[in-house]
Amino acid sequence: MERKLAIQRAKTNLRGCLVTGLRVMHGNNVSHSNRKVKRLFKANISKKTIISESLGAKLVRISRRGERTIEKYGGLDKFLATAKNRKLTMQAMILKRELMVKLGENQKTA
C-alpha cells in the first residue's frame, strides 16, 4: 500500500521541481472592482542537465530557486547527502538512494 502511494506521489510531482517541490498553484486575478477570475501561477521550471560527481549527468526538472540551492551546497551530491529525507521530493529521494549505493560501492573498493 505504501509503495503505491509513493509511486502515485512521484507521478504527481513529475511537473514539479526536483529540489523545492514547487509546482503549479491556483489562485485568482483580482481587479480594481474586486472581480475574481481563476488563474494559474506557473513555476519557473526548466529541464536542466545537472552533473553529479558520482552519478554522472542527470536530466531533471528544476526551478531557478532549486538551482541556486544546489549551487549553495556545492553540487548535487553534497545537497542530497546533507538534506533530510522528509524535506526531499520523491524523485530526489530516489536519486539520494542511487547516490548512497554508489558511495557505498566506492568505499568498498577503496
Secondary structure, DSSP 8 states (H G I E B T S, - for coil): -HHHHHHHHHHHTTTS-TTT----EEEEEE-TT--EEEEEE---EEEEEEEETTTEEEEEEEEHHHHHHHHHHTSHHHHHHHS-GGGS-HHHHHHHHHHHHHHHHHHHH-
